[in-house]
Amino acid sequence: MSEAVDRMQEINKVKVSAPAHLHTGNFDMTGDLGRLYGTVGFAVDKCLEIEVAKADEVKAKDEAAFLFTKRFANAYKLAGAEVKVEKSIPKFVGMGYHTTLALSIGSALAKLYGLKLTTEEIALTMQRGAITSLGVHAFKVGGFIVEGGFRVKEREKMIPPLIFHQAVPSNWLFVIAIAKEPQEKIVKMRENEDQILRNLKLMPKETSDMLSRIVLVKIIPSMVEGDLKSFGEGLTAFNSELGKFWNEYQCGRTYCHPVVEEAIKIMLRRSTCACQTSWGPTIYGIVDGKTEAEVLTKELKDYLAKNGGGEVFYTKANNVGAVVGGK
């Protein structure tokens, strides 16, 4: 009888739904206090959905899914699995596709094979989230996230800790625009991302001081108080100041491309928030309510239609993180 119950309870397939995330940026790239990076950002309700089933070997049509599954299976000596990406999020545009995919696959495989692993352990196995852990915490808890950076002497050996987290109000809507024009260039840059980050110049201490101060006395208090105007001002100031640090990789610009720069200006006509996520080309603003979101979405769609095309949509924050379910 007990064997029959065990067979009934055995999990053969796991579905995972996990949110995309948006970077605001990193506040300390100086490292003189013993930590580097530290990240501010959000989980949003644009979700990756996968199904993972037990198999005798690794199978996946998506190349990244195949490589991540192989990496995890080899690390824990698993027979294999078949991974199907049922719903994707945009790739190579600064919304965390690869980190979200890796954590989704690792979490599904852990559930399938009865491995008791934390999200942080899965992330280290998959070699994701050790420089900036925004994607790890977006996967775990969603919402608005501030993580504290990695200890300088433990680069890529630890997952930076979550130091502030709060649910984003449901009426705060993210208007997200992904310009097509810069994408080819940014994909090529992302192929060399590891090399760029390893050889990156240190941020002047004064810049890290200023960015950290914006986070501590402008962004976090405004979120606690639910003050969208002040919160958006803080995010925009933070993101634009950080963009100046990265300008040598953006042809001397604060943002990645002239099309993106103009889209930022359009966002700021209707929102105090306009930010580029990661290398771009994705940008986002936060507005109060559906009416404002619809108007801004239309304006940006009209603009991109005349300037190389792209995608524009609006969505809520995701305040719960990933959902992992077996059957």
Backbone bond lengths (Angstrom), bond angles and torsions (degrees), N, CA, C in turn:
res aa  C-N    CA-C-N  psi(-1)  N-CA   C-N-CA  omega(-1)  CA-C   N-CA-C  phi
1 M - - - 1.465 - - 1.531 110.50 -
2 S 1.339 117.29 -45.58 1.456 120.33 -177.92 1.525 110.44 -64.47
3 E 1.342 118.97 -36.84 1.453 121.39 178.31 1.516 110.93 -63.57
4 A 1.347 115.92 -39.30 1.468 120.36 178.52 1.518 110.53 -64.42
5 V 1.352 117.22 -40.73 1.456 120.88 178.38 1.519 110.24 -64.53
6 D 1.352 116.56 -42.35 1.456 120.47 179.45 1.522 110.96 -60.25
7 R 1.352 115.84 -41.35 1.455 118.97 179.48 1.521 110.95 -65.06
8 M 1.351 115.90 -38.39 1.459 120.40 179.14 1.527 111.06 -64.83
9 Q 1.335 115.66 -33.56 1.454 119.69 -177.11 1.534 113.28 -85.74
10 E 1.338 116.61 -10.46 1.451 119.96 -178.31 1.532 110.55 -62.61
11 I 1.308 116.73 134.38 1.455 122.03 -179.75 1.523 109.22 -94.10
12 N 1.320 116.46 128.30 1.462 121.58 179.84 1.526 113.14 -110.64
13 K 1.330 116.46 -22.29 1.456 120.95 179.04 1.528 109.51 -138.84
14 V 1.316 115.35 146.45 1.459 120.55 176.15 1.522 108.42 -133.02
15 K 1.322 115.45 132.44 1.458 121.22 173.85 1.530 109.07 -106.36
16 V 1.308 115.62 139.90 1.463 121.03 178.49 1.525 109.11 -129.50
17 S 1.323 115.78 133.21 1.461 122.01 170.66 1.521 107.04 -119.19
18 A 1.332 117.24 122.75 1.476 120.63 -174.02 1.523 110.48 -136.41
19 P 1.336 116.44 140.09 1.466 120.07 -174.42 1.520 114.44 -78.48
20 A 1.334 115.00 148.03 1.458 121.04 166.99 1.525 108.57 -69.07
21 H 1.316 116.67 165.31 1.459 119.10 175.91 1.520 111.06 -135.35
22 L 1.325 114.88 156.45 1.461 122.95 -179.34 1.522 109.47 -122.16
23 H 1.322 116.59 127.79 1.469 121.49 176.10 1.526 110.88 -81.97
24 T 1.313 116.01 141.51 1.458 120.85 161.33 1.523 108.49 -97.58
25 G 1.342 116.55 -35.44 1.453 119.71 173.52 1.513 113.41 143.54
26 N 1.330 114.97 -175.08 1.466 123.93 -176.13 1.524 110.10 -110.46
27 F 1.332 116.76 136.46 1.468 118.98 -171.60 1.518 115.54 -102.09
28 D 1.334 119.83 -11.61 1.469 119.06 177.67 1.519 109.80 -142.31
29 M 1.334 114.82 100.82 1.458 120.43 176.40 1.522 109.77 -114.60
30 T 1.329 114.22 30.40 1.464 121.88 176.22 1.525 110.18 -99.06
31 G 1.334 116.57 -49.55 1.457 120.97 173.75 1.508 115.73 85.04
32 D 1.345 118.37 4.03 1.460 119.60 -175.89 1.522 113.06 -72.47
33 L 1.329 118.22 -14.57 1.464 121.63 176.81 1.531 111.99 -97.07
34 G 1.327 116.32 4.85 1.458 120.06 173.89 1.513 115.60 101.93
35 R 1.335 117.08 -4.84 1.474 120.50 176.70 1.527 109.41 -130.50
36 L 1.328 114.99 157.89 1.453 120.92 179.45 1.521 111.33 -129.17
37 Y 1.299 114.56 152.83 1.466 126.54 177.15 1.526 111.57 73.77
38 G 1.317 121.17 -96.16 1.451 121.51 -169.28 1.519 107.99 70.59
39 T 1.312 117.76 126.94 1.464 120.82 -169.38 1.520 112.10 -129.70
40 V 1.321 114.79 142.63 1.463 123.15 173.60 1.524 108.11 -114.81
41 G 1.344 117.59 137.75 1.459 118.90 177.78 1.517 112.88 178.73
42 F 1.320 115.41 -168.37 1.463 122.76 -171.03 1.523 111.53 -139.92
43 A 1.333 115.24 154.45 1.465 121.83 163.39 1.521 106.92 -100.40
44 V 1.343 117.12 136.02 1.461 121.00 -178.97 1.525 110.54 -123.94
45 D 1.341 113.41 158.76 1.456 120.32 -171.55 1.530 112.66 -83.27
46 K 1.322 115.08 49.54 1.461 124.48 170.05 1.509 104.47 -118.24
47 C 1.332 117.26 104.41 1.461 119.95 -163.49 1.525 114.12 -109.05
48 L 1.325 113.83 144.47 1.453 123.38 168.03 1.521 107.59 -87.25
49 E 1.328 117.13 134.86 1.459 120.96 178.17 1.516 109.64 -127.31
50 I 1.330 116.15 126.96 1.462 120.52 178.73 1.523 110.44 -130.93
51 E 1.318 114.83 158.68 1.465 121.69 170.80 1.528 107.53 -124.85
52 V 1.309 116.78 131.26 1.462 122.46 -179.21 1.523 108.56 -123.47
53 A 1.331 116.30 126.63 1.465 121.85 -178.94 1.523 109.81 -123.40
54 K 1.310 115.47 149.24 1.465 119.59 176.54 1.526 110.06 -62.61
55 A 1.332 115.63 144.37 1.458 121.56 178.39 1.520 108.30 -156.18
56 D 1.333 115.87 166.69 1.469 120.48 -179.26 1.522 112.55 -81.46
57 E 1.328 115.97 -11.67 1.464 120.69 178.26 1.529 108.78 -149.17
58 V 1.313 116.06 173.18 1.461 120.11 179.13 1.523 109.86 -83.85
59 K 1.333 114.74 127.87 1.471 120.63 179.36 1.521 109.08 -135.28
60 A 1.325 116.30 132.25 1.464 121.46 175.55 1.520 108.67 -168.96
61 K 1.322 116.80 134.27 1.466 120.65 177.18 1.516 111.10 -75.33
62 D 1.317 116.77 -34.89 1.461 122.05 178.01 1.532 108.96 -74.41
63 E 1.338 116.70 123.47 1.466 120.51 -175.30 1.518 112.56 -59.71
64 A 1.333 117.16 -44.48 1.463 120.52 179.91 1.524 110.38 -64.20
65 A 1.327 117.39 -39.82 1.460 121.01 178.47 1.529 110.57 -62.23
66 F 1.326 116.67 -40.02 1.468 120.75 177.86 1.529 110.61 -61.99
67 L 1.325 116.58 -47.17 1.466 120.50 -176.60 1.527 111.51 -66.12
68 F 1.338 117.72 -41.18 1.458 120.26 178.71 1.525 111.51 -66.87
69 T 1.317 116.93 -39.85 1.468 120.45 179.24 1.525 110.09 -65.24
70 K 1.312 116.06 -42.22 1.467 121.17 178.80 1.533 110.30 -62.47
71 R 1.320 116.42 -42.69 1.466 120.65 -179.43 1.525 110.95 -61.50
72 F 1.325 116.59 -45.48 1.463 120.89 -178.53 1.526 110.65 -69.16
73 A 1.325 116.67 -43.80 1.466 120.73 -179.63 1.529 111.01 -61.48
74 N 1.312 117.55 -41.02 1.461 120.94 178.41 1.531 111.51 -66.89
75 A 1.335 116.54 -39.23 1.466 120.64 -177.98 1.515 112.00 -64.26
76 Y 1.352 116.94 -36.02 1.466 120.38 -175.53 1.535 112.58 -113.33
77 K 1.345 115.29 11.86 1.471 121.56 175.12 1.534 111.58 55.43
78 L 1.324 115.06 49.89 1.461 121.21 178.00 1.529 109.87 -93.61
79 A 1.326 115.63 153.09 1.466 120.83 -178.93 1.523 111.20 -62.52
80 G 1.325 116.33 -45.60 1.457 119.77 -178.51 1.507 111.22 155.14
81 A 1.315 116.55 -173.48 1.461 122.19 179.43 1.519 108.65 -169.46
82 E 1.338 114.87 156.80 1.453 120.81 173.79 1.528 107.94 -109.35
83 V 1.332 116.59 125.44 1.455 121.77 -177.35 1.522 109.80 -112.70
84 K 1.323 115.33 128.21 1.460 121.21 175.27 1.530 108.76 -118.26
85 V 1.325 116.18 123.89 1.466 120.65 174.19 1.526 106.80 -87.50
86 E 1.327 115.73 104.87 1.467 120.27 -174.81 1.520 112.56 -86.00
87 K 1.321 116.55 -29.14 1.465 121.12 177.12 1.520 107.29 -147.85
88 S 1.320 115.88 126.65 1.460 119.51 -174.91 1.527 110.89 -102.42
89 I 1.314 115.06 169.89 1.464 122.01 166.54 1.522 105.59 -117.23
90 P 1.323 118.37 158.75 1.466 119.69 -176.88 1.530 112.44 -55.78
91 K 1.342 115.70 138.07 1.465 122.03 -177.11 1.526 110.69 -97.96
92 F 1.331 115.46 146.90 1.469 122.96 172.97 1.529 113.10 58.41
93 V 1.330 116.54 33.39 1.468 118.66 -179.53 1.533 112.09 -128.19
94 G 1.333 117.52 10.48 1.457 119.84 177.40 1.509 115.36 89.61
95 M 1.350 117.09 23.91 1.463 120.70 179.10 1.528 112.82 -115.15
96 G 1.329 116.06 10.64 1.457 120.11 170.10 1.510 116.63 80.98
97 Y 1.332 117.95 29.08 1.468 119.79 -176.79 1.529 112.18 -54.82
98 H 1.314 118.12 -51.67 1.461 120.07 -171.24 1.532 112.51 -70.28
99 T 1.319 117.52 -40.53 1.464 119.52 177.05 1.528 110.70 -64.55
100 T 1.332 116.29 -44.09 1.464 120.41 179.88 1.512 110.76 -63.43
101 L 1.323 117.60 -41.93 1.461 121.75 178.36 1.527 110.90 -63.68
102 A 1.332 116.65 -45.58 1.465 120.42 -178.39 1.526 111.60 -61.79
103 L 1.330 117.43 -45.34 1.460 121.00 -179.15 1.532 111.04 -68.41
104 S 1.328 116.62 -35.85 1.466 120.78 178.54 1.524 110.29 -64.66
105 I 1.321 116.49 -46.10 1.465 120.51 179.55 1.524 110.47 -64.88
106 G 1.321 117.59 -46.87 1.460 120.53 -179.87 1.514 112.54 -61.09
107 S 1.324 117.34 -41.67 1.472 121.05 179.58 1.524 110.76 -66.80
108 A 1.331 116.34 -39.96 1.471 120.08 178.31 1.525 111.39 -65.00
109 L 1.325 117.03 -44.34 1.465 120.81 -179.96 1.532 111.16 -65.72
110 A 1.330 116.27 -38.92 1.461 119.04 177.78 1.527 110.58 -61.21
111 K 1.329 116.77 -41.51 1.463 120.20 179.20 1.521 110.94 -69.01
112 L 1.326 116.89 -42.30 1.466 121.06 -179.50 1.523 111.87 -59.24
113 Y 1.322 116.00 -41.78 1.460 120.75 -172.97 1.528 113.73 -104.70
114 G 1.329 116.58 11.47 1.459 120.44 173.32 1.512 114.94 68.17
115 L 1.330 117.31 33.40 1.460 121.21 178.71 1.524 109.52 -92.59
116 K 1.295 117.96 128.51 1.458 121.94 179.62 1.527 109.28 -92.87
117 L 1.320 114.89 90.84 1.458 121.46 -176.55 1.519 110.20 -124.36
118 T 1.318 116.58 143.72 1.462 120.38 173.45 1.524 109.15 -79.46
119 T 1.314 115.74 162.98 1.465 119.92 175.98 1.525 109.90 -60.48
120 E 1.334 116.99 -37.05 1.464 120.44 178.86 1.530 111.06 -64.08
121 E 1.323 117.57 -40.83 1.466 120.32 177.99 1.524 111.23 -65.12
122 I 1.317 116.16 -39.57 1.465 120.29 177.20 1.532 109.72 -63.53
123 A 1.324 116.65 -43.74 1.460 120.58 -179.63 1.526 111.64 -60.27
124 L 1.329 117.91 -43.10 1.456 120.78 178.98 1.521 111.21 -65.47
125 T 1.333 116.87 -39.11 1.463 120.60 176.79 1.522 110.67 -61.53
126 M 1.326 116.32 -41.04 1.463 121.46 -177.80 1.530 112.76 -83.56
127 Q 1.355 116.37 -3.85 1.465 121.71 -179.90 1.528 111.66 60.17
128 R 1.340 114.60 43.99 1.461 121.73 177.09 1.528 109.16 -129.40
129 G 1.327 117.15 146.97 1.456 121.01 171.16 1.511 116.61 82.61
130 A 1.338 118.07 8.69 1.460 119.00 -177.79 1.527 112.88 -89.15
131 I 1.331 118.01 -19.14 1.461 121.29 175.37 1.519 109.26 -89.84
132 T 1.315 116.02 -54.87 1.462 121.32 171.90 1.524 107.73 -127.80
133 S 1.315 116.30 127.97 1.474 120.19 -172.72 1.524 112.71 -102.14
134 L 1.329 117.63 18.28 1.461 119.83 177.16 1.519 111.27 -52.47
135 G 1.340 117.08 -45.94 1.458 120.90 -178.36 1.514 113.12 -64.13
136 V 1.325 116.56 -33.92 1.466 120.68 178.67 1.526 110.32 -66.01
137 H 1.323 116.46 -46.41 1.467 120.02 -177.65 1.526 111.50 -75.60
138 A 1.330 117.68 -30.92 1.462 120.14 173.03 1.524 109.55 -61.73
139 F 1.315 116.82 -39.90 1.460 122.16 178.08 1.527 111.08 -65.87
140 K 1.327 116.05 -40.92 1.469 120.45 -176.22 1.520 113.42 -75.14
141 V 1.335 117.22 -47.85 1.462 119.22 -168.51 1.530 114.90 -130.43
142 G 1.344 118.27 -13.67 1.451 120.25 -178.97 1.519 112.68 67.97
143 G 1.347 115.66 -165.79 1.457 121.53 174.09 1.518 114.87 76.90
144 F 1.342 115.08 -157.47 1.454 123.03 176.39 1.517 108.32 -91.23
145 I 1.319 115.93 133.67 1.463 121.10 -168.22 1.525 111.18 -132.10
146 V 1.335 115.51 136.01 1.463 121.84 166.63 1.526 106.71 -127.91
147 E 1.326 116.57 122.25 1.475 119.44 176.83 1.513 109.24 -113.64
148 G 1.351 116.14 155.27 1.455 121.30 -164.96 1.502 118.34 -93.57
149 G 1.334 118.79 8.00 1.457 120.38 179.54 1.518 113.03 84.38
150 F 1.319 115.83 164.29 1.467 120.69 -179.90 1.529 110.31 -97.49
151 R 1.321 115.39 150.11 1.458 119.31 175.32 1.531 108.82 -66.44
152 V 1.333 115.89 131.54 1.461 121.51 -171.75 1.526 112.27 -52.16
153 K 1.321 117.21 -40.23 1.470 120.56 -176.76 1.523 112.97 -81.34
154 E 1.333 117.32 -1.57 1.470 120.56 -179.06 1.521 111.88 -123.45
155 R 1.311 115.85 31.98 1.459 121.18 178.32 1.529 110.31 -55.37
156 E 1.329 115.72 128.93 1.465 124.48 178.75 1.530 113.12 66.15
157 K 1.343 117.06 13.19 1.462 120.57 176.28 1.525 112.22 -115.83
158 M 1.336 117.19 -1.99 1.456 122.04 -178.31 1.528 109.02 -145.25
159 I 1.313 115.39 160.77 1.454 121.21 173.72 1.524 107.61 -103.05
160 P 1.328 118.39 121.43 1.475 120.44 -179.11 1.530 111.75 -55.26
161 P 1.326 117.15 139.32 1.465 121.03 -173.34 1.528 113.75 -77.91
162 L 1.316 115.48 150.06 1.458 122.35 172.64 1.527 107.98 -74.81
163 I 1.353 117.82 125.56 1.465 119.53 -179.28 1.529 112.74 -115.33
164 F 1.328 117.18 -17.32 1.463 119.90 172.84 1.521 108.38 -151.49
165 H 1.335 114.85 137.97 1.468 120.30 179.64 1.513 108.92 -149.70
166 Q 1.330 116.39 137.21 1.457 120.40 174.85 1.525 109.66 -153.34
167 A 1.329 115.52 144.92 1.458 120.38 174.28 1.530 109.62 -65.16
168 V 1.318 116.06 142.50 1.457 121.96 178.23 1.531 108.41 -89.78
169 P 1.338 118.68 133.20 1.467 120.19 179.62 1.527 112.58 -53.47
170 S 1.326 116.83 141.73 1.465 121.62 -174.50 1.521 113.32 -66.64
171 N 1.339 117.39 -21.97 1.469 119.80 179.09 1.528 112.61 -85.66
172 W 1.330 118.10 -6.49 1.461 121.39 175.20 1.527 107.51 -85.07
173 L 1.308 117.21 111.39 1.460 121.77 -176.05 1.530 110.88 -108.33
174 F 1.311 115.09 137.96 1.462 122.36 179.39 1.524 109.05 -92.40
175 V 1.330 116.24 121.01 1.461 120.94 172.44 1.520 106.46 -97.45
176 I 1.323 116.13 118.61 1.467 122.38 -170.86 1.521 109.56 -116.75
177 A 1.313 116.30 126.07 1.464 121.94 -179.51 1.526 109.74 -122.54
178 I 1.335 115.50 131.16 1.465 121.40 -178.81 1.525 107.95 -121.52
179 A 1.325 116.85 98.87 1.462 121.44 -179.03 1.528 110.42 -71.92
180 K 1.309 116.22 136.56 1.470 121.32 -178.46 1.521 112.40 -79.39
181 E 1.336 116.57 -34.41 1.461 121.91 -171.89 1.535 113.56 -53.31
182 P 1.353 120.75 -44.76 1.474 119.82 -176.53 1.524 114.85 -85.13
183 Q 1.326 119.46 -3.05 1.462 120.44 -165.55 1.526 114.18 -63.09
184 E 1.321 117.51 -41.84 1.464 119.80 -177.59 1.526 111.44 -60.66
185 K 1.327 115.66 -44.08 1.466 120.34 179.44 1.527 111.27 -63.87
186 I 1.332 116.55 -40.59 1.463 120.74 -176.75 1.526 111.01 -70.43
187 V 1.326 117.54 -36.22 1.467 120.59 176.02 1.524 110.10 -59.61
188 K 1.320 117.29 -42.95 1.471 120.91 178.92 1.527 110.90 -64.52
189 M 1.335 116.68 -38.36 1.458 120.51 178.05 1.523 110.28 -64.82
190 R 1.324 116.55 -41.72 1.469 120.50 -179.14 1.528 111.76 -63.32
191 E 1.317 117.26 -28.63 1.464 120.31 177.71 1.526 111.30 -64.07
192 N 1.345 116.58 -24.30 1.469 121.73 179.12 1.527 112.05 -108.59
193 E 1.335 116.71 17.86 1.463 120.52 -173.05 1.528 112.44 -60.34
194 D 1.331 117.27 -44.10 1.470 119.66 -178.73 1.523 111.35 -59.55
195 Q 1.324 116.28 -42.81 1.465 120.34 179.74 1.526 111.12 -66.07
196 I 1.338 116.95 -40.56 1.463 120.61 178.65 1.525 111.10 -61.26
197 L 1.344 115.61 -46.08 1.464 119.54 -176.90 1.524 112.04 -68.43
198 R 1.333 116.99 -33.24 1.464 119.46 -179.91 1.534 111.85 -72.17
199 N 1.319 116.45 -25.24 1.469 120.14 -177.13 1.523 112.20 -110.93
200 L 1.314 116.34 15.48 1.455 121.16 -176.54 1.530 110.72 -69.67
201 K 1.324 115.37 137.10 1.461 119.27 175.71 1.528 109.23 -66.65
202 L 1.331 115.87 151.38 1.455 119.40 177.34 1.525 110.29 -74.15
203 M 1.314 115.28 145.65 1.454 121.76 178.59 1.530 109.35 -72.82
204 P 1.349 118.86 139.13 1.464 119.55 173.54 1.528 110.75 -55.98
205 K 1.318 116.19 139.90 1.462 120.79 -177.60 1.523 111.62 -55.35
206 E 1.318 117.03 -37.56 1.461 121.09 -178.49 1.540 110.96 -62.52
207 T 1.335 116.85 -34.37 1.464 120.26 179.64 1.526 110.48 -71.39
208 S 1.333 116.37 -44.43 1.467 119.27 176.87 1.523 110.81 -61.60
209 D 1.333 116.83 -40.48 1.466 120.67 177.76 1.527 110.61 -58.65
210 M 1.335 116.26 -46.46 1.457 120.98 -177.25 1.537 110.98 -65.91
211 L 1.339 117.04 -45.97 1.457 120.54 -178.85 1.523 110.86 -63.23
212 S 1.333 116.84 -42.71 1.467 120.34 179.25 1.521 111.21 -62.97
213 R 1.329 116.12 -38.51 1.455 120.43 178.52 1.531 111.31 -65.48
214 I 1.316 117.53 -39.88 1.467 120.73 177.51 1.528 110.19 -60.87
215 V 1.333 115.92 -41.92 1.471 120.04 179.18 1.519 110.65 -64.62
216 L 1.329 116.35 -46.41 1.463 120.64 -171.25 1.525 113.67 -75.33
217 V 1.318 118.28 -39.33 1.471 119.09 -173.17 1.524 114.20 -112.84
218 K 1.327 117.25 1.74 1.467 120.11 177.75 1.533 110.75 -124.47
219 I 1.316 116.81 -57.61 1.469 120.16 -172.38 1.527 111.68 -71.62
220 I 1.333 117.76 -54.39 1.471 120.25 -176.03 1.536 111.75 -64.07
221 P 1.329 120.14 -48.47 1.469 118.27 178.87 1.532 112.87 -59.70
222 S 1.323 117.28 -37.84 1.465 120.30 -179.86 1.524 111.27 -65.51
223 M 1.326 116.87 -36.92 1.465 119.74 175.87 1.524 110.36 -65.68
224 V 1.321 117.14 -44.86 1.468 120.82 179.39 1.526 110.84 -59.10
225 E 1.334 116.51 -39.19 1.461 121.21 -178.05 1.531 113.59 -84.96
226 G 1.326 117.21 -7.51 1.462 120.52 -179.01 1.521 113.10 69.92
227 D 1.330 116.90 30.04 1.458 122.64 -177.42 1.531 108.73 -96.55
228 L 1.329 116.88 93.18 1.464 121.12 -174.78 1.522 112.15 -64.32
229 K 1.333 117.72 -38.19 1.463 120.11 -179.10 1.527 110.90 -60.42
230 S 1.329 116.38 -51.15 1.461 120.27 -179.54 1.532 111.22 -67.56
231 F 1.319 116.33 -38.52 1.463 121.54 178.75 1.531 109.51 -60.52
232 G 1.338 116.43 -47.94 1.458 120.36 179.79 1.520 112.50 -63.29
233 E 1.329 116.70 -39.20 1.469 120.36 177.13 1.526 110.71 -59.90
234 G 1.339 115.16 -43.39 1.459 119.71 179.79 1.517 112.29 -64.40
235 L 1.321 116.76 -45.09 1.467 120.83 179.53 1.525 110.94 -61.00
236 T 1.335 116.29 -45.09 1.463 120.47 -177.90 1.524 111.33 -65.03
237 A 1.327 117.16 -44.48 1.465 120.84 178.55 1.530 110.52 -61.83
238 F 1.324 116.25 -44.17 1.460 122.07 179.75 1.530 110.61 -60.67
239 N 1.335 116.02 -51.40 1.464 121.47 -175.42 1.522 112.13 -65.30
240 S 1.330 116.87 -39.33 1.467 119.25 -178.54 1.525 111.46 -72.26
241 E 1.340 117.15 -37.62 1.468 119.63 176.68 1.523 110.48 -64.98
242 L 1.314 116.35 -40.78 1.462 120.04 178.44 1.526 110.65 -64.97
243 G 1.342 116.17 -36.64 1.461 120.28 178.96 1.516 112.74 -58.92
244 K 1.324 116.83 -31.17 1.465 120.10 178.02 1.525 111.15 -66.36
245 F 1.341 116.33 -33.05 1.468 120.15 177.85 1.531 111.17 -67.15
246 W 1.345 116.25 -34.65 1.466 121.57 -176.59 1.528 112.10 -90.90
247 N 1.343 118.49 6.71 1.458 118.91 -168.21 1.526 114.47 -64.98
248 E 1.324 118.49 -22.51 1.465 118.50 178.80 1.524 111.65 -68.29
249 Y 1.323 117.74 -20.03 1.466 121.63 175.70 1.527 111.22 -95.37
250 Q 1.340 115.43 1.05 1.459 120.57 -177.91 1.531 110.49 -126.58
251 C 1.338 114.81 33.16 1.474 121.71 177.49 1.520 111.92 55.33
252 G 1.332 116.23 38.57 1.453 121.04 176.34 1.511 114.95 80.31
253 R 1.336 116.67 9.04 1.469 120.82 -177.71 1.528 111.22 -103.15
254 T 1.328 115.35 160.37 1.463 121.19 174.47 1.524 110.88 -72.42
255 Y 1.329 116.39 -32.70 1.465 122.26 179.48 1.525 108.35 -118.66
256 C 1.330 116.79 169.48 1.462 120.79 -164.79 1.523 115.73 -73.33
257 H 1.354 118.46 -17.58 1.469 119.74 -172.92 1.527 108.81 -163.71
258 P 1.338 118.79 149.95 1.467 120.36 178.34 1.530 113.97 -56.65
259 V 1.330 117.85 -35.20 1.471 120.60 177.27 1.523 110.11 -62.57
260 V 1.325 115.85 -39.72 1.461 120.74 179.45 1.525 110.38 -69.71
261 E 1.320 116.98 -40.50 1.464 120.18 178.54 1.525 111.82 -58.51
262 E 1.326 116.89 -42.83 1.462 120.10 179.94 1.532 110.59 -68.85
263 A 1.330 117.06 -37.52 1.464 120.37 177.62 1.531 111.06 -63.52
264 I 1.326 116.81 -36.13 1.470 121.16 174.85 1.531 110.06 -59.31
265 K 1.342 116.66 -44.01 1.469 120.57 179.42 1.530 111.16 -61.89
266 I 1.324 116.45 -39.37 1.468 120.50 178.39 1.526 110.23 -63.48
267 M 1.338 116.44 -42.71 1.466 120.50 178.01 1.523 111.37 -59.42
268 L 1.319 116.05 -41.89 1.462 120.08 -174.56 1.530 113.05 -71.72
269 R 1.312 117.73 -11.66 1.466 120.17 174.04 1.527 111.16 -71.76
270 R 1.327 116.56 -24.40 1.463 120.25 -175.95 1.531 113.49 -122.03
271 S 1.330 117.20 -3.76 1.463 120.24 -177.30 1.521 109.15 -147.73
272 T 1.320 116.81 148.30 1.469 119.02 173.09 1.521 110.70 -80.30
273 C 1.342 116.73 -5.76 1.464 121.07 -178.15 1.520 110.75 -112.50
274 A 1.336 116.60 127.17 1.464 122.27 171.31 1.521 107.07 -152.49
275 C 1.318 116.84 114.54 1.460 121.70 -173.56 1.526 111.14 -135.39
276 Q 1.319 115.46 147.68 1.459 121.81 168.52 1.511 108.30 -93.57
277 T 1.320 117.41 135.46 1.463 120.47 178.14 1.523 110.06 -95.89
278 S 1.321 116.40 125.62 1.463 123.19 178.31 1.531 109.99 54.85
279 W 1.349 117.93 -135.67 1.456 121.96 -180.00 1.530 111.60 -75.37
280 G 1.332 117.88 -6.54 1.451 121.64 -172.40 1.528 109.58 85.32
281 P 1.335 118.24 -168.87 1.460 127.49 3.77 1.536 113.60 -83.88
282 T 1.332 116.45 4.82 1.461 119.51 -178.23 1.526 110.99 -70.73
283 I 1.324 115.16 134.51 1.463 121.33 172.69 1.519 108.32 -126.92
284 Y 1.326 115.95 161.75 1.459 119.08 179.78 1.524 110.93 -148.85
285 G 1.318 113.85 150.92 1.452 122.32 171.17 1.515 107.90 -127.95
286 I 1.315 116.91 163.00 1.461 121.33 177.94 1.520 107.91 -123.35
287 V 1.337 116.48 126.75 1.459 121.24 -179.37 1.524 109.64 -126.45
288 D 1.311 115.20 163.85 1.465 121.42 -178.49 1.527 109.43 -96.52
289 G 1.316 116.43 103.33 1.450 120.98 171.81 1.521 115.72 95.90
290 K 1.322 113.93 161.82 1.465 123.01 -173.79 1.525 112.87 -66.37
291 T 1.324 117.61 -38.91 1.468 120.24 -177.51 1.518 111.20 -60.41
292 E 1.347 116.45 -49.57 1.464 120.45 178.22 1.524 111.40 -62.52
293 A 1.328 116.65 -38.72 1.466 120.68 -179.68 1.525 111.01 -63.97
294 E 1.321 116.86 -41.82 1.466 120.72 -179.16 1.528 111.53 -66.49
295 V 1.320 116.40 -41.41 1.464 119.96 -179.97 1.528 110.88 -64.28
296 L 1.336 116.57 -47.77 1.464 120.31 -179.52 1.526 111.04 -65.49
297 T 1.317 117.30 -39.63 1.468 120.74 177.91 1.524 110.78 -58.87
298 K 1.324 117.19 -44.59 1.468 120.47 179.34 1.528 111.50 -63.90
299 E 1.321 117.23 -43.57 1.460 120.22 -179.82 1.531 111.19 -60.48
300 L 1.321 116.08 -42.41 1.464 119.97 -179.91 1.528 111.72 -70.76
301 K 1.314 117.25 -37.20 1.472 119.97 176.02 1.525 110.55 -61.73
302 D 1.315 116.28 -44.51 1.460 120.38 179.14 1.525 110.63 -62.20
303 Y 1.331 116.07 -41.02 1.464 119.64 -179.94 1.527 111.51 -65.61
304 L 1.326 117.30 -49.02 1.466 119.88 -177.99 1.528 112.06 -66.38
305 A 1.327 117.41 -32.33 1.470 120.58 178.63 1.526 111.14 -59.34
306 K 1.328 116.43 -29.19 1.465 121.23 -179.59 1.528 112.37 -96.14
307 N 1.346 116.46 -1.47 1.474 120.06 -174.18 1.528 111.95 -136.34
308 G 1.306 115.35 53.15 1.465 120.75 173.17 1.509 115.89 94.54
309 G 1.327 117.01 -6.79 1.456 119.92 177.33 1.521 113.03 85.81
310 G 1.320 114.55 177.95 1.462 120.61 -179.78 1.514 111.13 151.99
311 E 1.314 115.78 -173.35 1.462 122.75 -177.18 1.526 109.22 -122.30
312 V 1.328 116.03 137.96 1.463 120.77 176.39 1.527 108.25 -136.38
313 F 1.327 116.40 134.35 1.456 120.73 177.58 1.521 108.45 -154.71
314 Y 1.323 116.00 168.84 1.464 118.72 174.21 1.520 109.22 -128.02
315 T 1.318 115.21 154.43 1.458 120.82 -176.93 1.525 110.12 -158.60
316 K 1.314 116.40 163.81 1.460 121.95 173.20 1.533 109.94 -81.87
317 A 1.322 114.69 168.90 1.458 119.52 167.27 1.526 108.35 -70.10
318 N 1.314 115.86 157.15 1.460 120.79 169.70 1.520 106.57 -102.99
319 N 1.341 116.67 115.59 1.459 121.06 -174.09 1.520 113.74 -102.13
320 V 1.331 118.40 11.95 1.469 120.36 -176.55 1.520 113.37 -120.90
321 G 1.333 117.75 -20.08 1.457 119.75 -175.74 1.510 111.37 83.18
322 A 1.325 116.19 -161.14 1.464 121.41 -175.45 1.525 112.01 -74.63
323 V 1.322 114.14 151.63 1.465 121.91 173.03 1.516 107.77 -116.56
324 V 1.328 116.60 121.19 1.459 122.65 -177.26 1.520 108.15 -116.62
325 G 1.332 117.33 116.34 1.473 120.48 -176.76 1.512 112.02 -131.57
326 G 1.318 117.56 135.93 1.455 122.11 -180.00 1.502 113.05 -107.74
327 K 1.336 115.89 160.70 1.460 119.63 175.78 1.515 110.43 -152.37
